[in-house]
Amino acid sequence: MDLSLQIALRKWCELLDVHSGRDKILRITGYICTLISDLPGTRDTPLAKRMSIVGRQISTSRTINRLFDDLPMLNRTLSYGIGSNEKDQIIRISNLLSNIINTCYYPLEHIAWAGDHGVFAVESKTFWRGVSYCWASSMYLAIVRTVRTISMLVQHRRHTINSGKPSDSDCVKFRRGIIQELLSLIQQLSDMGIAVNSIPGFLWGGKLKPRHIGLLGILSTIITIAKLLRLVP
C-alpha cells in the first residue's frame, strides 16, 4: 500500500477509535444528508425523504451518546475551578460562564429527550428551547474567547516588532496561531448560526433552510475533524 494511503488510513482509524472522532463523523454525515435533502435537484424526491430520515436517525444517535457526557463535563468544570491560572480575565470569565452553561446543557437535553419518549411527564419543547439557548450562549462565549485571543496575538506581534526584528520562529508561531484561531472563529460562527436557528423567533431563528444548516454544519465539522487529525498547521 502506498505510504500516503497508509498514513491516511492510520489517521482515519485514530479518529474512529475515540468517541469525539466518531461523533464528528456522525455529525458531518448527518449534515450532508440535510444538505442533500434540500438541494434544488433532490428536493421533494424519494432521495430527499430518505436523506431526511437518515439525518434524523443520526441526530437521535448523537443525542443518545450525549447521555453519557455529564460526568466528563462536570470533571472538566471542576478541573478548571475558578480559573485562577488563567492570565487574561476576559478569557477566564467567559470560560467560567461556559462551564456553567455547558454543565446545565446536558441535564436539560436529557430531560427533553426523556420527555419526547414519555419517560418523564414534561413539556419537552420547553427544555429543548433551553438546550438551544445554552448552545447559542456557549458559542457566543467561545467567539468572545477566540476574538480576544486573536487580539492578544496581534498585540504581542506589535510589541515584538517594536522591540526589534522578530525571529523566524516568532513569525511562524504568530502565523500558526492566527490560522488556528481564524479557523476556530469560522467553526464557532457556523455553529452559532445553527444554534440560533433552532430558537424560533430569536434573531434569525427558524429562517435558515435545511441546505443552509447543512452547509454550516459541514463547514464547522470539517474544521473540527482537521483539528482532531492535527491537519491544522
N, CA, C and O of each residue as an XYZ file, in Angstrom:
932
protein
N       0.845     -1.204      0.000
C       0.000      0.000      0.000
C       0.876      1.247      0.000
O       1.901      1.297      0.680
N       0.465      2.243     -0.763
C       1.194      3.497     -0.823
C       1.313      4.122      0.559
O       0.384      4.035      1.362
N       2.468      4.762      0.849
C       2.722      5.337      2.165
C       1.680      6.383      2.539
O       1.216      6.418      3.679
N       1.308      7.236      1.584
C       0.317      8.281      1.863
C      -1.033      7.672      2.232
O      -1.745      8.190      3.092
N      -1.376      6.564      1.567
C      -2.630      5.892      1.892
C      -2.563      5.264      3.273
O      -3.551      5.269      4.007
N      -1.402      4.723      3.635
C      -1.227      4.153      4.963
C      -1.385      5.208      6.038
O      -2.022      4.976      7.066
N      -0.797      6.373      5.792
C      -0.905      7.476      6.764
C      -2.357      7.934      6.889
O      -2.847      8.166      7.994
N      -3.041      8.061      5.750
C      -4.443      8.485      5.757
C      -5.306      7.468      6.491
O      -6.187      7.837      7.267
N      -5.048      6.173      6.240
C      -5.817      5.122      6.905
C      -5.573      5.142      8.405
O      -6.506      4.986      9.192
N      -4.311      5.335      8.805
C      -3.992      5.365     10.231
C      -4.686      6.538     10.928
O      -5.246      6.382     12.013
N      -4.641      7.702     10.297
C      -5.288      8.877     10.888
C      -6.810      8.671     10.983
O      -7.441      9.062     11.966
N      -7.380      8.051      9.944
C      -8.823      7.807      9.952
C      -9.200      6.844     11.077
O     -10.215      7.029     11.748
N      -8.378      5.819     11.276
C      -8.634      4.853     12.348
C      -8.474      5.503     13.723
O      -9.225      5.208     14.652
N      -7.485      6.390     13.838
C      -7.306      7.123     15.089
C      -8.546      7.948     15.400
O      -8.963      8.064     16.552
N      -9.124      8.516     14.355
C     -10.337      9.326     14.538
C     -11.502      8.460     14.996
O     -12.263      8.860     15.877
N     -11.646      7.280     14.409
C     -12.768      6.404     14.734
C     -12.587      5.678     16.067
O     -13.546      5.127     16.607
N     -11.372      5.674     16.594
C     -11.099      4.963     17.842
C     -11.537      5.731     19.086
O     -11.584      5.165     20.178
N     -11.856      7.011     18.930
C     -12.249      7.829     20.074
C     -13.684      8.311     19.897
O     -14.168      8.476     18.777
N     -14.350      8.533     21.024
C     -15.759      8.941     21.000
C     -15.948     10.249     20.236
O     -16.861     10.371     19.419
N     -15.073     11.235     20.509
C     -15.229     12.540     19.856
C     -15.070     12.418     18.348
O     -15.748     13.110     17.589
N     -14.168     11.531     17.912
C     -13.969     11.340     16.483
C     -15.182     10.724     15.814
O     -15.619     11.189     14.762
N     -15.725      9.686     16.415
C     -16.913      9.044     15.836
C     -18.090     10.015     15.814
O     -18.883     10.029     14.873
N     -18.190     10.822     16.864
C     -19.288     11.791     16.902
C     -19.181     12.774     15.748
O     -20.188     13.138     15.141
N     -17.961     13.205     15.446
C     -17.785     14.166     14.346
C     -18.081     13.520     12.997
O     -18.608     14.180     12.101
N     -17.748     12.226     12.838
C     -18.088     11.536     11.591
C     -19.606     11.448     11.447
O     -20.150     11.682     10.367
N     -20.280     11.110     12.536
C     -21.742     11.073     12.509
C     -22.307     12.469     12.207
O     -23.263     12.612     11.445
N     -21.707     13.476     12.808
C     -22.193     14.846     12.646
C     -22.107     15.292     11.184
O     -23.077     15.807     10.629
N     -20.939     15.092     10.567
C     -20.794     15.558      9.192
C     -21.670     14.736      8.245
O     -22.174     15.258      7.250
N     -21.850     13.442      8.560
C     -22.734     12.610      7.733
C     -24.171     13.104      7.830
O     -24.881     13.179      6.827
N     -24.594     13.441      9.044
C     -25.948     13.948      9.237
C     -26.183     15.253      8.498
O     -27.241     15.449      7.900
N     -25.188     16.159      8.537
C     -25.354     17.438      7.851
C     -25.279     17.279      6.329
O     -25.913     18.040      5.598
N     -24.515     16.305      5.850
C     -24.501     16.028      4.412
C     -25.890     15.561      3.967
O     -26.389     15.967      2.918
N     -26.500     14.707      4.779
C     -27.872     14.248      4.470
C     -28.846     15.423      4.469
O     -29.723     15.505      3.609
N     -28.691     16.335      5.436
C     -29.558     17.514      5.498
C     -29.390     18.379      4.259
O     -30.368     18.874      3.701
N     -28.144     18.557      3.832
C     -27.878     19.361      2.638
C     -28.493     18.716      1.400
O     -29.168     19.386      0.619
N     -28.261     17.421      1.223
C     -28.772     16.728      0.036
C     -30.298     16.773     -0.015
O     -30.882     16.895     -1.092
N     -30.936     16.676      1.140
C     -32.398     16.630      1.172
C     -33.049     17.929      0.720
O     -34.241     17.951      0.413
N     -32.272     19.022      0.676
C     -32.869     20.318      0.330
C     -32.226     20.950     -0.901
O     -32.465     22.121     -1.194
N     -31.421     20.189     -1.615
C     -30.849     20.724     -2.852
C     -31.937     20.861     -3.917
O     -32.871     20.058     -3.945
N     -31.833     21.869     -4.801
C     -32.874     22.081     -5.824
C     -33.171     20.842     -6.662
O     -34.316     20.622     -7.055
N     -32.147     20.028     -6.940
C     -32.370     18.866     -7.784
C     -32.953     17.667     -7.078
O     -33.453     16.747     -7.724
N     -32.896     17.664     -5.751
C     -33.366     16.497     -4.996
C     -34.556     16.793     -4.098
O     -35.190     15.870     -3.587
N     -34.867     18.068     -3.900
C     -35.965     18.434     -3.004
C     -37.283     17.818     -3.474
O     -37.581     17.790     -4.668
N     -38.056     17.331     -2.520
C     -39.364     16.717     -2.796
C     -39.260     15.458     -3.657
O     -40.161     15.149     -4.437
N     -38.159     14.746     -3.504
C     -37.978     13.478     -4.217
C     -37.821     12.361     -3.197
O     -37.570     12.636     -2.024
N     -37.964     11.102     -3.617
C     -37.732      9.984     -2.680
C     -36.350     10.028     -2.035
O     -36.198      9.657     -0.871
N     -35.334     10.481     -2.789
C     -33.982     10.591     -2.239
C     -33.948     11.585     -1.089
O     -33.322     11.331     -0.060
N     -34.626     12.725     -1.265
C     -34.671     13.739     -0.214
C     -35.322     13.178      1.050
O     -34.866     13.445      2.162
N     -36.378     12.407      0.873
C     -37.059     11.809      2.021
C     -36.148     10.828      2.743
O     -36.099     10.804      3.972
N     -35.428     10.019      1.973
C     -34.513      9.049      2.587
C     -33.384      9.762      3.332
O     -33.005      9.357      4.432
N     -32.853     10.819      2.732
C     -31.778     11.571      3.377
C     -32.264     12.221      4.677
O     -31.532     12.267      5.665
N     -33.501     12.720      4.668
C     -34.061     13.326      5.882
C     -34.194     12.296      6.999
O     -33.913     12.588      8.161
N     -34.622     11.095      6.638
C     -34.777     10.026      7.629
C     -33.422      9.655      8.223
O     -33.275      9.531      9.439
N     -32.438      9.481      7.350
C     -31.095      9.125      7.818
C     -30.535     10.224      8.711
O     -29.949      9.939      9.755
N     -30.715     11.486      8.303
C     -30.229     12.610      9.097
C     -30.851     12.643     10.478
O     -30.162     12.892     11.468
N     -32.163     12.391     10.554
C     -32.839     12.389     11.856
C     -32.343     11.238     12.729
O     -32.163     11.404     13.936
N     -32.124     10.079     12.121
C     -31.633      8.932     12.868
C     -30.244      9.204     13.437
O     -29.950      8.847     14.578
N     -29.396      9.836     12.637
C     -28.048     10.169     13.104
C     -28.119     11.182     14.249
O     -27.390     11.064     15.234
N     -28.992     12.170     14.115
C     -29.160     13.159     15.176
C     -29.612     12.498     16.473
O     -29.124     12.831     17.554
N     -30.543     11.563     16.357
C     -31.012     10.831     17.549
C     -29.886     10.024     18.163
O     -29.743      9.974     19.385
N     -29.088      9.393     17.320
C     -27.956      8.602     17.803
C     -26.972      9.466     18.581
O     -26.486      9.058     19.635
N     -26.677     10.650     18.070
C     -25.746     11.546     18.759
C     -26.327     12.039     20.078
O     -25.598     12.202     21.057
N     -27.628     12.277     20.109
C     -28.275     12.691     21.352
C     -28.163     11.601     22.406
O     -27.868     11.888     23.567
N     -28.393     10.361     22.017
C     -28.292      9.238     22.949
C     -26.858      9.101     23.469
O     -26.644      8.846     24.654
N     -25.881      9.271     22.577
C     -24.486      9.193     23.006
C     -24.142     10.270     24.027
O     -23.311     10.056     24.909
N     -24.789     11.434     23.903
C     -24.513     12.519     24.844
C     -25.123     12.278     26.219
O     -24.855     13.038     27.149
N     -25.931     11.242     26.365
C     -26.467     10.905     27.683
C     -25.357     10.553     28.664
O     -25.559     10.577     29.878
N     -24.174     10.224     28.125
C     -23.058      9.810     28.970
C     -22.017     10.910     29.151
O     -20.936     10.658     29.683
N     -22.334     12.125     28.712
C     -21.339     13.197     28.744
C     -21.404     14.064     29.997
O     -20.596     14.980     30.148
N     -22.344     13.796     30.893
C     -22.496     14.648     32.082
C     -21.245     14.644     32.953
O     -20.715     15.699     33.301
N     -20.779     13.448     33.302
C     -19.633     13.347     34.203
C     -18.353     13.909     33.590
O     -17.626     14.630     34.273
N     -18.048     13.602     32.311
C     -16.873     14.250     31.717
C     -16.950     15.777     31.747
O     -15.950     16.445     32.010
N     -18.149     16.332     31.476
C     -18.305     17.778     31.509
C     -18.135     18.304     32.919
O     -17.486     19.329     33.127
N     -18.715     17.611     33.893
C     -18.568     18.025     35.285
C     -17.108     17.959     35.705
O     -16.626     18.834     36.424
N     -16.403     16.926     35.257
C     -14.986     16.786     35.591
C     -14.172     17.935     35.016
O     -13.287     18.465     35.688
N     -14.467     18.328     33.764
C     -13.751     19.449     33.159
C     -14.030     20.745     33.915
O     -13.136     21.567     34.114
N     -15.284     20.913     34.330
C     -15.646     22.122     35.075
C     -14.916     22.186     36.411
O     -14.389     23.232     36.788
N     -14.889     21.062     37.125
C     -14.211     21.021     38.425
C     -12.702     21.172     38.263
O     -12.045     21.796     39.096
N     -12.156     20.604     37.195
C     -10.709     20.711     36.961
C     -10.305     22.157     36.682
O      -9.241     22.604     37.109
N     -11.161     22.883     35.964
C     -10.869     24.282     35.668
C     -11.020     25.144     36.917
O     -10.305     26.130     37.097
N     -11.960     24.758     37.775
C     -12.187     25.505     39.009
C     -12.629     26.924     38.733
O     -13.545     27.157     37.944
N     -11.970     27.885     39.394
C     -12.304     29.300     39.182
C     -11.338     29.943     38.188
O     -11.324     31.162     38.017
N     -10.541     29.113     37.544
C      -9.643     29.627     36.507
C      -8.533     30.506     37.037
O      -8.128     31.466     36.382
N      -8.035     30.183     38.227
C      -7.007     31.022     38.849
C      -5.705     31.056     38.046
O      -4.920     31.994     38.184
N      -5.472     30.046     37.214
C      -4.252     30.011     36.403
C      -4.388     30.768     35.084
O      -3.418     30.912     34.341
N      -5.597     31.250     34.799
C      -5.834     31.984     33.552
C      -5.274     33.388     33.676
O      -5.568     34.093     34.641
N      -4.465     33.801     32.700
C      -3.809     35.104     32.766
C      -4.743     36.236     32.359
O      -4.671     37.327     32.923
N      -5.614     35.992     31.392
C      -6.499     37.043     30.890
C      -7.875     36.929     31.538
O      -8.473     35.852     31.544
N      -8.374     38.026     32.079
C      -9.641     37.993     32.822
C     -10.846     37.801     31.907
O     -11.829     37.177     32.306
N     -10.785     38.327     30.691
C     -11.912     38.147     29.768
C     -12.067     36.672     29.432
O     -13.175     36.136     29.458
N     -10.955     36.017     29.118
C     -10.994     34.588     28.812
C     -11.412     33.793     30.040
O     -12.155     32.818     29.930
N     -10.941     34.204     31.197
C     -11.295     33.496     32.441
C     -12.796     33.569     32.702
O     -13.428     32.549     32.976
N     -13.364     34.761     32.621
C     -14.797     34.922     32.897
C     -15.638     34.173     31.874
O     -16.629     33.535     32.229
N     -15.247     34.249     30.600
C     -16.019     33.547     29.568
C     -15.921     32.036     29.745
O     -16.889     31.318     29.494
N     -14.752     31.547     30.178
C     -14.620     30.113     30.453
C     -15.490     29.682     31.626
O     -16.122     28.627     31.578
N     -15.523     30.487     32.667
C     -16.357     30.170     33.836
C     -17.834     30.126     33.445
O     -18.559     29.210     33.834
N     -18.270     31.116     32.678
C     -19.671     31.141     32.244
C     -19.975     29.952     31.328
O     -21.037     29.339     31.427
N     -19.030     29.634     30.436
C     -19.227     28.496     29.533
C     -19.339     27.192     30.306
O     -20.169     26.344     29.978
N     -18.516     27.027     31.320
C     -18.563     25.806     32.132
C     -19.919     25.656     32.822
O     -20.470     24.558     32.894
N     -20.451     26.769     33.328
C     -21.767     26.728     33.980
C     -22.844     26.361     32.960
O     -23.689     25.503     33.214
N     -22.800     27.022     31.811
C     -23.806     26.779     30.769
C     -23.729     25.339     30.263
O     -24.752     24.667     30.132
N     -22.515     24.869     29.981
C     -22.350     23.512     29.451
C     -22.728     22.447     30.473
O     -23.203     21.372     30.105
N     -22.521     22.737     31.746
C     -22.927     21.799     32.797
C     -24.444     21.699     32.872
O     -24.984     20.643     33.202
N     -25.137     22.803     32.563
C     -26.605     22.793     32.545
C     -27.153     22.174     31.260
O     -28.249     21.615     31.249
N     -26.382     22.280     30.180
C     -26.837     21.834     28.860
C     -27.253     20.366     28.869
O     -28.342     20.020     28.412
N     -26.384     19.510     29.389
C     -26.642     18.070     29.300
C     -27.865     17.619     30.091
O     -28.680     16.875     29.544
N     -28.043     18.031     31.362
C     -29.282     17.642     32.056
C     -30.542     18.122     31.344
O     -31.538     17.400     31.285
N     -30.499     19.344     30.803
C     -31.662     19.852     30.075
C     -31.961     18.985     28.858
O     -33.118     18.671     28.578
N     -30.912     18.604     28.140
C     -31.105     17.774     26.952
C     -31.629     16.398     27.340
O     -32.479     15.842     26.644
N     -31.134     15.843     28.438
C     -31.597     14.527     28.882
C     -33.080     14.556     29.219
O     -33.830     13.651     28.855
N     -33.497     15.621     29.928
C     -34.902     15.740     30.308
C     -35.769     15.912     29.064
O     -36.843     15.318     28.958
N     -35.290     16.738     28.116
C     -36.034     16.937     26.870
C     -36.177     15.628     26.107
O     -37.256     15.307     25.609
N     -35.092     14.878     26.019
C     -35.121     13.584     25.322
C     -36.066     12.621     26.028
O     -36.851     11.928     25.380
N     -35.991     12.578     27.364
C     -36.872     11.695     28.131
C     -38.329     12.103     27.980
O     -39.218     11.253     27.947
N     -38.574     13.423     27.888
C     -39.941     13.891     27.677
C     -40.486     13.484     26.325
O     -41.662     13.141     26.196
N     -39.623     13.525     25.308
C     -40.046     13.106     23.960
C     -40.471     11.645     23.932
O     -41.360     11.264     23.170
N     -39.829     10.824     24.772
C     -40.087      9.383     24.741
C     -40.977      8.914     25.890
O     -41.081      7.714     26.146
N     -41.622      9.864     26.586
C     -42.587      9.516     27.612
C     -42.003      9.000     28.902
O     -42.731      8.478     29.747
N     -40.679      9.139     29.075
C     -40.060      8.697     30.332
C     -40.463      9.635     31.463
O     -40.782      9.190     32.566
N     -40.447     10.945     31.178
C     -40.895     11.951     32.132
C     -42.125     12.659     31.566
O     -42.218     12.886     30.360
N     -43.058     13.002     32.436
C     -44.254     13.734     32.010
C     -43.951     15.231     32.030
O     -44.413     15.955     32.913
N     -43.175     15.684     31.055
C     -42.800     17.097     30.970
C     -43.062     17.603     29.559
O     -43.190     16.827     28.612
N     -43.138     18.925     29.445
C     -43.274     19.560     28.144
C     -41.878     19.671     27.538
O     -41.134     20.593     27.872
N     -41.518     18.756     26.664
C     -40.147     18.673     26.164
C     -39.737     19.903     25.369
O     -38.557     20.256     25.350
N     -40.697     20.569     24.705
C     -40.351     21.737     23.887
C     -39.685     22.824     24.727
O     -38.767     23.501     24.264
N     -40.153     22.985     25.963
C     -39.564     23.996     26.850
C     -38.098     23.677     27.130
O     -37.247     24.566     27.118
N     -37.815     22.407     27.379
C     -36.442     22.004     27.681
C     -35.565     22.053     26.432
O     -34.390     22.411     26.515
N     -36.130     21.695     25.270
C     -35.348     21.795     24.040
C     -34.991     23.249     23.754
O     -33.901     23.540     23.262
N     -35.900     24.148     24.061
C     -35.607     25.576     23.870
C     -34.466     25.999     24.797
O     -33.586     26.764     24.403
N     -34.490     25.491     26.035
C     -33.404     25.773     26.971
C     -32.077     25.232     26.462
O     -31.038     25.877     26.606
N     -32.116     24.039     25.865
C     -30.913     23.453     25.270
C     -30.359     24.367     24.178
O     -29.153     24.603     24.109
N     -31.243     24.875     23.334
C     -30.812     25.746     22.236
C     -30.204     27.039     22.762
O     -29.201     27.516     22.231
N     -30.808     27.610     23.807
C     -30.252     28.830     24.397
C     -28.869     28.561     24.986
O     -27.962     29.383     24.858
N     -28.715     27.405     25.633
C     -27.411     27.045     26.203
C     -26.366     26.920     25.095
O     -25.246     27.413     25.225
N     -26.747     26.259     24.015
C     -25.816     26.055     22.903
C     -25.418     27.393     22.280
O     -24.237     27.641     22.040
N     -26.397     28.248     22.020
C     -26.108     29.545     21.414
C     -25.238     30.401     22.340
O     -24.311     31.071     21.885
N     -25.538     30.373     23.624
C     -24.755     31.158     24.594
C     -23.328     30.651     24.672
O     -22.382     31.436     24.737
N     -23.178     29.325     24.665
C     -21.844     28.729     24.717
C     -21.033     29.116     23.481
O     -19.840     29.401     23.584
N     -21.675     29.125     22.319
C     -20.981     29.503     21.091
C     -20.601     30.987     21.110
O     -19.525     31.362     20.645
N     -21.482     31.819     21.645
C     -21.184     33.247     21.734
C     -19.950     33.478     22.613
O     -19.075     34.271     22.264
N     -19.884     32.791     23.738
C     -18.737     32.937     24.637
C     -17.464     32.390     23.998
O     -16.378     32.932     24.205
N     -17.598     31.322     23.226
C     -16.433     30.772     22.519
C     -15.910     31.791     21.500
O     -14.700     31.947     21.335
N     -16.829     32.481     20.819
C     -16.435     33.516     19.854
C     -15.714     34.649     20.577
O     -14.706     35.158     20.087
N     -16.228     35.046     21.742
C     -15.581     36.099     22.537
C     -14.148     35.699     22.883
O     -13.230     36.511     22.764
N     -13.952     34.449     23.310
C     -12.607     33.988     23.664
C     -11.672     33.994     22.452
O     -10.511     34.392     22.550
N     -12.196     33.547     21.315
C     -11.361     33.481     20.118
C     -10.971     34.877     19.640
O      -9.814     35.109     19.289
N     -11.919     35.802     19.623
C     -11.621     37.179     19.222
C     -10.608     37.794     20.183
O      -9.697     38.509     19.767
N     -10.777     37.508     21.461
C      -9.829     38.020     22.459
C      -8.432     37.428     22.234
O      -7.433     38.140     22.341
N      -8.361     36.155     21.929
C      -7.069     35.512     21.681
C      -6.394     36.096     20.452
O      -5.187     36.338     20.461
N      -7.171     36.327     19.384
C      -6.619     36.947     18.179
C      -6.077     38.337     18.502
O      -4.999     38.715     18.042
N      -6.832     39.092     19.295
C      -6.400     40.429     19.693
C      -5.088     40.371     20.473
O      -4.200     41.198     20.268
N      -4.973     39.395     21.364
C      -3.753     39.250     22.159
C      -2.568     38.860     21.280
O      -1.451     39.332     21.494
N      -2.811     37.996     20.287
C      -1.741     37.602     19.363
C      -1.240     38.804     18.562
O      -0.036     38.975     18.372
N      -2.177     39.635     18.094
C      -1.809     40.823     17.319
C      -1.040     41.809     18.190
O      -0.046     42.385     17.749
N      -1.498     42.003     19.423
C      -0.804     42.907     20.340
C       0.612     42.421     20.633
O       1.556     43.208     20.684
N       0.740     41.114     20.824
C       2.068     40.544     21.088
C       2.964     40.720     19.872
O       4.153     41.009     20.005
N       2.392     40.546     18.692
C       3.153     40.720     17.454
C       3.659     42.148     17.333
O       4.823     42.365     16.999
N       2.799     43.123     17.601
C       3.211     44.525     17.528
C       4.302     44.835     18.541
O       5.256     45.553     18.243
N       4.149     44.283     19.745
C       5.161     44.510     20.786
C       6.499     43.926     20.363
O       7.544     44.537     20.583
N       6.470     42.743     19.756
C       7.705     42.094     19.295
C       8.383     42.924     18.210
O       9.602     43.093     18.211
N       7.565     43.446     17.273
C       8.112     44.265     16.187
C       8.700     45.557     16.727
O       9.767     45.984     16.286
N       8.017     46.185     17.677
C       8.504     47.437     18.259
C       9.775     47.236     19.072
O      10.591     48.147     19.214
N       9.930     46.016     19.608
C      11.104     45.722     20.437
C      12.325     45.364     19.597
O      13.445     45.321     20.108
N      12.113     45.112     18.330
C      13.207     44.710     17.454
C      12.698     43.762     16.391
O      11.512     43.434     16.364
N      13.571     43.324     15.527
C      13.187     42.435     14.455
C      12.812     41.068     15.011
O      13.637     40.429     15.663
N      11.572     40.597     14.767
C      11.160     39.289     15.297
C      11.927     38.159     14.614
O      12.290     38.258     13.443
N      12.165     37.089     15.361
C      12.872     35.938     14.812
C      11.950     35.151     13.886
O      10.734     35.340     13.881
N      12.560     34.268     13.108
C      11.774     33.433     12.195
C      10.793     32.556     12.965
O       9.665     32.345     12.519
N      11.218     32.041     14.123
C      10.332     31.188     14.933
C       9.146     31.970     15.460
O       8.042     31.435     15.561
N       9.365     33.248     15.802
C       8.266     34.103     16.262
C       7.251     34.332     15.140
O       6.042     34.325     15.370
N       7.759     34.534     13.932
C       6.877     34.750     12.775
C       6.042     33.504     12.487
O       4.840     33.590     12.237
N       6.703     32.344     12.528
C       5.997     31.082     12.276
C       4.950     30.845     13.356
O       3.826     30.442     13.056
N       5.315     31.093     14.609
C       4.386     30.897     15.727
C       3.179     31.812     15.599
O       2.051     31.404     15.874
N       3.419     33.058     15.180
C       2.318     34.011     15.009
C       1.377     33.560     13.893
O       0.157     33.578     14.057
N       1.955     33.151     12.747
C       1.126     32.711     11.624
C       0.290     31.494     11.996
O      -0.897     31.430     11.677
N       0.902     30.541     12.662
C       0.175     29.341     13.074
C      -0.944     29.682     14.045
O      -2.056     29.164     13.937
N      -0.638     30.560     14.994
C      -1.656     30.947     15.966
C      -2.836     31.638     15.314
O      -3.986     31.347     15.639
N      -2.558     32.560     14.387
C      -3.622     33.288     13.700
C      -4.468     32.342     12.859
O      -5.696     32.426     12.873
N      -3.810     31.431     12.118
C      -4.550     30.481     11.286
C      -5.464     29.617     12.143
O      -6.629     29.417     11.801
N      -4.948     29.104     13.250
C      -5.742     28.250     14.128
C      -6.937     28.996     14.707
O      -8.046     28.463     14.753
N      -6.711     30.219     15.145
C      -7.793     30.987     15.755
C      -8.835     31.423     14.724
O     -10.028     31.451     15.027
N      -8.402     31.761     13.519
C      -9.359     32.140     12.473
C     -10.222     30.948     12.071
O     -11.422     31.095     11.839
N      -9.607     29.763     11.989
C     -10.387     28.562     11.701
C     -11.379     28.288     12.828
O     -12.525     27.914     12.578
N     -10.933     28.474     14.065
C     -11.840     28.289     15.206
C     -12.998     29.273     15.145
O     -14.134     28.925     15.468
N     -12.706     30.507     14.730
C     -13.752     31.528     14.636
C     -14.780     31.155     13.571
O     -15.982     31.316     13.786
N     -14.317     30.660     12.427
C     -15.241     30.224     11.374
C     -16.109     29.077     11.873
O     -17.316     29.050     11.635
N     -15.484     28.135     12.566
C     -16.221     26.998     13.125
C     -17.282     27.468     14.112
O     -18.430     27.026     14.057
N     -16.900     28.355     15.003
C     -17.823     28.823     16.037
C     -18.948     29.665     15.454
O     -20.090     29.560     15.902
N     -18.649     30.491     14.472
C     -19.700     31.284     13.821
C     -20.691     30.381     13.096
O     -21.892     30.648     13.088
N     -20.181     29.308     12.485
C     -21.065     28.353     11.805
C     -21.995     27.684     12.796
O     -23.198     27.577     12.556
N     -21.435     27.229     13.918
C     -22.258     26.584     14.945
C     -23.237     27.570     15.578
O     -24.362     27.212     15.926
N     -22.790     28.818     15.719
C     -23.669     29.855     16.260
C     -24.872     30.051     15.338
O     -25.998     30.226     15.805
N     -24.627     30.022     14.031
C     -25.724     30.170     13.077
C     -26.751     29.071     13.222
O     -27.955     29.326     13.185
N     -26.271     27.831     13.388
C     -27.182     26.696     13.552
C     -27.918     26.782     14.884
O     -29.120     26.529     14.956
N     -27.180     27.143     15.944
C     -27.776     27.196     17.281
C     -28.902     28.222     17.349
O     -29.977     27.933     17.874
N     -28.658     29.416     16.821
C     -29.682     30.470     16.855
C     -30.884     30.072     15.998
O     -32.026     30.371     16.344
N     -30.621     29.400     14.884
C     -31.728     28.980     14.022
C     -32.668     28.011     14.723
O     -33.833     27.895     14.344
N     -32.173     27.312     15.745
C     -33.020     26.362     16.470
C     -33.900     27.039     17.514
O     -34.637     26.364     18.234
N     -33.830     28.389     17.605
C     -34.665     29.144     18.558
C     -35.637     30.008     17.754
O     -35.306     31.149     17.433
N     -36.821     29.501     17.419
C     -37.787     30.257     16.609
C     -38.119     31.613     17.227
O     -38.385     31.716     18.425
N     -38.099     32.648     16.389
C     -38.459     33.982     16.853
C     -37.305     34.779     17.421
O     -37.472     35.958     17.734
N     -36.127     34.163     17.567
C     -34.967     34.861     18.122
C     -33.967     35.126     17.003
O     -33.427     34.196     16.405
N     -33.727     36.417     16.724
C     -32.838     36.807     15.627
C     -33.269     36.111     14.333
O     -34.379     36.339     13.852
N     -32.388     35.251     13.755
C     -32.745     34.554     12.514
C     -33.301     33.164     12.775
O     -33.338     32.319     11.880
N     -33.731     32.937     14.007
C     -34.241     31.626     14.395
C     -35.360     31.130     13.485
O     -36.341     31.838     13.260
N     -35.213     29.905     12.959
C     -36.220     29.296     12.111
C     -36.251     29.790     10.677
O     -37.101     29.362      9.897
N     -35.329     30.694     10.310
C     -35.371     31.281      8.966
C     -34.414     30.610      7.983
O     -34.562     30.770      6.771
N     -33.430     29.858      8.494
C     -32.486     29.196      7.596
C     -33.112     27.940      7.006
O     -33.841     27.221      7.690
N     -32.829     27.681      5.749
C     -33.320     26.474      5.092
C     -32.409     25.295      5.449
O     -31.263     25.489      5.855
N     -32.933     24.063      5.292
C     -32.102     22.889      5.606
C     -30.757     22.877      4.895
O     -29.761     22.444      5.474
N     -30.710     23.342      3.651
C     -29.431     23.333      2.924
C     -28.437     24.315      3.544
O     -27.229     24.082      3.508
N     -28.946     25.417      4.114
C     -28.065     26.351      4.795
C     -27.501     25.709      6.063
O     -26.311     25.823      6.359
N     -28.379     25.034      6.802
C     -27.941     24.330      8.008
C     -26.909     23.269      7.652
O     -25.905     23.109      8.346
N     -27.165     22.542      6.564
C     -26.240     21.505      6.131
C     -24.867     22.067      5.809
O     -23.850     21.511      6.223
N     -24.835     23.172      5.068
C     -23.561     23.787      4.698
C     -22.795     24.277      5.921
O     -21.590     24.056      6.032
N     -23.492     24.939      6.836
C     -22.839     25.435      8.047
C     -22.301     24.277      8.887
O     -21.188     24.337      9.409
N     -23.104     23.231      9.009
C     -22.685     22.077      9.803
C     -21.494     21.365      9.194
O     -20.584     20.947      9.910
N     -21.496     21.222      7.869
C     -20.372     20.571      7.181
C     -19.097     21.390      7.363
O     -18.040     20.840      7.671
N     -19.198     22.709      7.172
C     -18.038     23.584      7.322
C     -17.458     23.490      8.733
O     -16.251     23.328      8.910
N     -18.334     23.592      9.729
C     -17.891     23.519     11.125
C     -17.222     22.187     11.437
O     -16.180     22.145     12.091
N     -17.821     21.106     10.968
C     -17.313     19.781     11.313
C     -16.008     19.463     10.588
O     -15.142     18.787     11.144
N     -15.857     19.941      9.353
C     -14.600     19.738      8.626
C     -13.435     20.369      9.396
O     -12.364     19.773      9.508
N     -13.649     21.569      9.919
C     -12.603     22.238     10.696
C     -12.300     21.449     11.967
O     -11.139     21.283     12.339
N     -13.351     20.964     12.632
C     -13.145     20.184     13.852
C     -12.368     18.908     13.574
O     -11.455     18.554     14.321
N     -12.730     18.217     12.500
C     -12.030     16.980     12.141
C     -10.575     17.275     11.787
O      -9.680     16.512     12.152
N     -10.335     18.380     11.078
C      -8.962     18.756     10.736
C      -8.130     18.978     11.992
O      -6.946     18.642     12.030
N      -8.757     19.547     13.021
C      -8.047     19.750     14.294
C      -7.770     18.414     14.983
O      -6.677     18.190     15.503
N      -8.767     17.532     14.981
C      -8.597     16.228     15.625
C      -7.491     15.416     14.949
O      -6.740     14.700     15.610
N      -7.403     15.537     13.623
C      -6.382     14.807     12.870
C      -5.051     15.559     12.818
O      -4.087     15.115     12.195
N      -5.029     16.723     13.500
C      -3.815     17.553     13.545
C      -3.358     17.964     12.137
O      -2.166     17.984     11.832
N      -4.338     18.288     11.296
C      -4.045     18.751      9.944
C      -3.888     20.264      9.879
O      -3.388     20.805      8.893
N      -4.321     20.942     10.942
C      -4.200     22.398     11.001
C      -2.749     22.740     11.320
O      -2.190     22.199     12.274
N      -2.126     23.624     10.544
C      -0.704     23.936     10.771
C      -0.463     24.609     12.123
O       0.677     24.931     12.458
